Amino acid sequence: MRTPSVLLSAVLIAAGAPADEVFLKSGGKLSGRIVSRSATSIEVDVGAGRISVPAASVLRIEEGRSPLQEYEERAGRLAAGDVEGWVALAQWAENKGLGTQAREAYHRTLAVSPLDPRANEALGNVQVDGRWVSEAEGYATK
């Protein structure tokens, strides 16, 4: 199966960040972390999910360190109750193009501090009558 170049472009991690780079014969490139390799395929975690490409489509691979790996390392060092640490990690992840991981970090913030305005706003929640609710719930109450 051939992966369209448009799909590949949509999931690339921010340019210039060191990562595993999989260069395709079609001219496309995947940036992320290689999670598996076989004689027939290569699977790359691009942060928003995993993409598998046929090995026959790969021109070359340049291995490096990805923002996703750094996110995982930073998250592993944070205590569950470290609200400031999780917010800082979420903001860092946003700046690196790791939207899925940023949302994860904001959700971990809310697990400890449900009223944190930074995490609530970043996740699209709105304040109604002094409590944070989803945007949809906010519209329903108005």
Contacts in CASP RR format, 6 or more apart in sequence:
PFRMAT RR
TARGET T0000
AUTHOR 0000-0000-0000
METHOD contacts of the structure
MODEL  1
MRTPSVLLSAVLIAAGAPADEVFLKSGGKLSGRIVSRSATSIEVDVGAGR
ISVPAASVLRIEEGRSPLQEYEERAGRLAAGDVEGWVALAQWAENKGLGT
QAREAYHRTLAVSPLDPRANEALGNVQVDGRWVSEAEGYATK
1 54 0 8 1.000
2 26 0 8 1.000
2 57 0 8 1.000
3 51 0 8 1.000
3 53 0 8 1.000
3 57 0 8 1.000
5 26 0 8 1.000
5 27 0 8 1.000
5 28 0 8 1.000
7 51 0 8 1.000
8 24 0 8 1.000
8 28 0 8 1.000
8 29 0 8 1.000
8 30 0 8 1.000
8 51 0 8 1.000
9 28 0 8 1.000
11 30 0 8 1.000
11 46 0 8 1.000
11 47 0 8 1.000
11 48 0 8 1.000
11 49 0 8 1.000
11 51 0 8 1.000
12 29 0 8 1.000
12 30 0 8 1.000
12 31 0 8 1.000
12 46 0 8 1.000
13 19 0 8 1.000
13 31 0 8 1.000
13 32 0 8 1.000
13 46 0 8 1.000
13 47 0 8 1.000
13 66 0 8 1.000
13 67 0 8 1.000
13 68 0 8 1.000
13 96 0 8 1.000
13 97 0 8 1.000
13 98 0 8 1.000
14 67 0 8 1.000
14 96 0 8 1.000
14 97 0 8 1.000
15 31 0 8 1.000
17 31 0 8 1.000
17 66 0 8 1.000
17 67 0 8 1.000
17 96 0 8 1.000
18 64 0 8 1.000
18 65 0 8 1.000
18 66 0 8 1.000
19 31 0 8 1.000
19 32 0 8 1.000
19 33 0 8 1.000
19 64 0 8 1.000
19 65 0 8 1.000
19 66 0 8 1.000
19 67 0 8 1.000
19 68 0 8 1.000
19 69 0 8 1.000
20 31 0 8 1.000
20 32 0 8 1.000
20 33 0 8 1.000
20 34 0 8 1.000
20 44 0 8 1.000
20 61 0 8 1.000
20 62 0 8 1.000
20 63 0 8 1.000
20 64 0 8 1.000
20 66 0 8 1.000
21 29 0 8 1.000
21 30 0 8 1.000
21 31 0 8 1.000
21 32 0 8 1.000
21 61 0 8 1.000
21 62 0 8 1.000
21 63 0 8 1.000
21 64 0 8 1.000
22 29 0 8 1.000
22 30 0 8 1.000
22 31 0 8 1.000
22 34 0 8 1.000
22 42 0 8 1.000
22 44 0 8 1.000
22 53 0 8 1.000
22 58 0 8 1.000
22 61 0 8 1.000
23 29 0 8 1.000
23 58 0 8 1.000
23 59 0 8 1.000
23 60 0 8 1.000
23 61 0 8 1.000
23 62 0 8 1.000
24 30 0 8 1.000
24 53 0 8 1.000
24 57 0 8 1.000
24 58 0 8 1.000
24 59 0 8 1.000
25 57 0 8 1.000
25 58 0 8 1.000
25 59 0 8 1.000
26 57 0 8 1.000
27 59 0 8 1.000
30 44 0 8 1.000
30 46 0 8 1.000
30 51 0 8 1.000
30 53 0 8 1.000
31 44 0 8 1.000
31 46 0 8 1.000
31 66 0 8 1.000
32 44 0 8 1.000
32 45 0 8 1.000
32 46 0 8 1.000
32 47 0 8 1.000
32 66 0 8 1.000
32 68 0 8 1.000
33 44 0 8 1.000
33 45 0 8 1.000
33 66 0 8 1.000
33 68 0 8 1.000
33 69 0 8 1.000
34 42 0 8 1.000
34 43 0 8 1.000
34 44 0 8 1.000
34 45 0 8 1.000
34 61 0 8 1.000
34 63 0 8 1.000
35 43 0 8 1.000
35 44 0 8 1.000
35 45 0 8 1.000
35 50 0 8 1.000
36 42 0 8 1.000
36 43 0 8 1.000
37 43 0 8 1.000
37 55 0 8 1.000
38 55 0 8 1.000
39 55 0 8 1.000
40 54 0 8 1.000
40 55 0 8 1.000
40 56 0 8 1.000
41 52 0 8 1.000
41 53 0 8 1.000
41 54 0 8 1.000
41 55 0 8 1.000
42 52 0 8 1.000
42 53 0 8 1.000
42 55 0 8 1.000
42 58 0 8 1.000
42 61 0 8 1.000
43 50 0 8 1.000
43 51 0 8 1.000
43 52 0 8 1.000
43 53 0 8 1.000
44 50 0 8 1.000
44 51 0 8 1.000
44 52 0 8 1.000
44 53 0 8 1.000
45 68 0 8 1.000
46 68 0 8 1.000
47 68 0 8 1.000
47 98 0 8 1.000
47 99 0 8 1.000
47 100 0 8 1.000
47 101 0 8 1.000
48 99 0 8 1.000
48 100 0 8 1.000
49 100 0 8 1.000
67 93 0 8 1.000
67 96 0 8 1.000
67 97 0 8 1.000
67 98 0 8 1.000
68 98 0 8 1.000
68 101 0 8 1.000
70 96 0 8 1.000
71 89 0 8 1.000
71 92 0 8 1.000
71 93 0 8 1.000
71 96 0 8 1.000
71 98 0 8 1.000
71 101 0 8 1.000
74 89 0 8 1.000
74 92 0 8 1.000
75 89 0 8 1.000
75 101 0 8 1.000
75 104 0 8 1.000
75 105 0 8 1.000
78 85 0 8 1.000
78 86 0 8 1.000
78 89 0 8 1.000
80 108 0 8 1.000
80 111 0 8 1.000
80 112 0 8 1.000
81 112 0 8 1.000
82 112 0 8 1.000
83 109 0 8 1.000
83 112 0 8 1.000
83 113 0 8 1.000
83 116 0 8 1.000
86 105 0 8 1.000
86 106 0 8 1.000
86 108 0 8 1.000
86 109 0 8 1.000
86 112 0 8 1.000
86 119 0 8 1.000
87 105 0 8 1.000
87 106 0 8 1.000
87 109 0 8 1.000
87 116 0 8 1.000
87 118 0 8 1.000
87 119 0 8 1.000
89 105 0 8 1.000
90 101 0 8 1.000
90 102 0 8 1.000
90 103 0 8 1.000
90 105 0 8 1.000
90 106 0 8 1.000
90 109 0 8 1.000
90 119 0 8 1.000
90 122 0 8 1.000
91 102 0 8 1.000
93 99 0 8 1.000
93 101 0 8 1.000
93 102 0 8 1.000
93 105 0 8 1.000
94 102 0 8 1.000
94 122 0 8 1.000
102 122 0 8 1.000
103 122 0 8 1.000
103 123 0 8 1.000
106 118 0 8 1.000
106 119 0 8 1.000
106 122 0 8 1.000
106 123 0 8 1.000
107 119 0 8 1.000
107 123 0 8 1.000
109 116 0 8 1.000
109 118 0 8 1.000
109 119 0 8 1.000
110 116 0 8 1.000
110 119 0 8 1.000
110 120 0 8 1.000
110 123 0 8 1.000
113 119 0 8 1.000
114 132 0 8 1.000
115 132 0 8 1.000
117 127 0 8 1.000
120 127 0 8 1.000
120 132 0 8 1.000
124 134 0 8 1.000
124 135 0 8 1.000
125 132 0 8 1.000
125 133 0 8 1.000
125 134 0 8 1.000
125 135 0 8 1.000
126 132 0 8 1.000
126 133 0 8 1.000
126 134 0 8 1.000
126 135 0 8 1.000
126 138 0 8 1.000
127 133 0 8 1.000
128 137 0 8 1.000
128 138 0 8 1.000
128 141 0 8 1.000
128 142 0 8 1.000
129 141 0 8 1.000
133 141 0 8 1.000
END
